């Protein structure tokens, strides 16, 4: 592994000495290297107490809340000494309270606060299964934080929520406009776009009638002139001048009559006026239909744009998550939680959730490179091997509590018997 600042700050467990803590009267454990180490023994002999003592040393009484008092019955105090790669931590509990001291490798006392000790480990360090007990949104948040994605993912989620909320409103608007549109009958395509004016139509009828009257007068004049010409034909000589004059007038009138090639159809115009209200009603309905169609198209366009925006944020989130190596194969991050091997995390087995909790705890990169698993007997050999590989790849020591009637002989196994460490 490359040496980074984070690696140089890592705190590794070297030794643990427990005296009169709960049911342990004297236990001393030494650790060499990384990987999975079994802390084995029969029920009630002190396995849990030894590992609780490690949590107590770093976190104090709140790290083991189920313990009313850590002092073994009959003893005056409980002492836990933790030797790490960079310091030694001593914590003592007495009936009047508890205190701790941290010393450097040279034995000189260091000024350290409880907050500084708390900052060395994560919520999963001494209980990886706590990850399984989290609510799905909290599991998702813890994993995202461990992967360092919370800032960018929060921005994407905020933008997505804004677009999603706007799309919801646009969807309601679109549905309302659709309902209004569907309630309107589709107009005849030949319906006028606008209503017609009755005044204009009446004026047109008046003008047509005047044209007809004028034309009638012209026709009557022609008839009269023609009769006059006939009367005057017998008096050609006398009326030569009159015929010429009338003939000229006749030519003028014929020219005027020719200018009126087609006379307006009064009956048609009157029929149009009679049907004007019906026509205008249809025009109003057609105009309302077209306007509503425009409103619907605008609502559909806005909804489509916001839908594309939401899908874009979803794609950005998937792309962001896809670019990160997740701690366990088959793990997926969803909007409302996590899934493992295609099923919600809550349906995964205890062994799977322990393994995942360990992986997330490692991904959180706490300074203290130790994990404690209390339910080790639930792990099969394959899961233990996977956790061991994870631990060695990341420089972690994993202490696994195992219930057993006798030592297994596994390398590094620590046997606890009658409240004390015993040779394997």
PyMOL commands that set and color helices and strands:
alter all, ss='L'
color gray80, all
select helices_A, chain A and resi 5-8+47-59+61-64+114-118+130-133+136-146+150-182+198-233+236-259+266-274+276-322+345-347+350-363+376-378+381-394
alter helices_A, ss='H'
color red, helices_A
select strands_A, chain A and resi 13-21+24-30+35-41+77-84+87-94+97-104+109-110+331-333+338-340+343-344+370-373+397-403+414-417+420-422
alter strands_A, ss='S'
color yellow, strands_A
deselect
rebuild
show_as cartoon
